Amino acid sequence: MNQILLGKGDEPVNLLGQYGNRHGLIAGATGTGKTISLLVLAEGFSRMGVPVFMADIKGDVSGMAKSGTMNDKIGERVAHIGVEGYVNEANPVIFWDIYGKLGHPVRATVSEMGPSLLSRILQLNDTQSGVLEIAFKLADDQGLLLLDLDDLRTLLGFVAENRKDISSEYGLVSAQSIGAIQRSLLSLEREGGKSLFGEPALELGDLMRTDLSGRGIISILAADQLIMKPQLYSSFLLWLLSELFENLPEVGDLEKPKLVFIFDEAHLLFDDAPPALMQRVEQVVRIIRSKGIGVYFCSQSPDDIPDEILGQLGNRIQHALRAFTPRDQKAVRSAAETFVANPGLNVAEVITQLGVGEALVSTLQEKGVPMPVERTIIAPPRCYMGALTETERAAVRERSPLGVKYDTALNRESAHEILTRRAEEMVAGEQEAAQEQAKPASRKEPVKEKESSALSDLLWGTGRRQGVAESMAKSAARTVGNQLGRQILRGLLGGILGGSKRR
């Protein structure tokens, strides 16, 4: 059946597969059980045959690749909720890591990332972002592939050297802006961001796989280090979401999603985001459901999500919020107002009283109508609730069918190699021209003078060898006194020097 049993309130609470692409929100304070809800949601979609992509912020999501262990507490909860056919089992998992340490490397080319998101990663101002736009346009016009940061750095060097000509054609390019971009690139490299850019680039089809039994494969991105660089983390996930949006065909409403995308620590996506980027995110979230993609944001408070996007999240799992400060109290009231009212439930009061593993849940039911909010005991996941050891993670990675494809980096000819070769050819040409200019004047004699000199050497010889005339003269001298010899001498010399004057 295409539904996920999330838990039980007065009645079992399910998320229907046909509305899984209507997006959702999992929210709650730290330590209230958000991770458990994420695990239940992800493995539920996987059993439904839906691939899942999610980030592992604390490392404990990796336990999805390992079977859980039954204990009395889990047994009691299973019995209370009435979970049918509950068995502990592992999920089909593929590990990914931008740095290539805890999973297969995840790469994107510089061209795929584009100037807008790259400007966000590099934290450029508007003027610097404009210069980066010009550099990308120049690369497109000259057919230069931008694959890795070496390509971008070399391109920026080319723009700096030719900025006067480029400014006249594309717009003003200042040396200061180029220098600022180059410094930001160095900073990104020091933080390990260089490993994100290059080939082989991630293919979307490899995130939308099922195993031989038909279960959706769960792709887990190691983000425990990546989360320390929030601009890089959020920009990468937004790029991935945008790639899905731009490349997948329209499919309308399906019986179940083609892919579920879980964005943990979602507030990082919206912090300090410029209006143009916010508009882009809103557009992607609104339309991507028609591509069969469900997006689930996970954050500590619903206030972390802009209202324009929050209104599009039809499936809600709200764990406890703490109301210690006026801001917290405002967040509680705001969260309570987002649910469909339940006459028997004071949401604003209950939301602060929820225990670990409890949540207020509202999902879309028949005809897409949200159900009244229910206080729900969340079902236990079937997988291991904790982090894998290094040995266990390595074993999962070794079984992956994608290691051969992604674990070895490629470096084909692109902007760096092309521009470097052009520069070397230009330098070689200038050196050759300088050497030609420096040749002695005697070596630049006209061709006719050279030919005349060669004829003279042939006849009269050089300092090191005899000429034809000299050789014949010596030979003829030995026959002087003989009349026949004298006639031969005259005949030969006359023939060589132009013939006899007598006719």
Helices and strands as residue ranges (DSSP letters): E 3-8, E 12-16, G 17-22, E 24-27, H 34-47, E 52-56, G 60-65, H 72-81, E 93-97, E 104-105, H 110-122, H 126-141, H 149-161, H 163-170, H 175-190, G 193-196, G 204-207, E 218-222, G 226-228, H 230-247, E 259-264, H 267-270, H 275-288, G 289-291, E 293-299, G 302-304, H 307-310, E 315-318, H 326-337, H 347-350, E 358-362, G 366-368, E 374-378, H 390-399, H 403-406, H 415-437, G 441-444, H 447-460, H 468-477, H 483-497
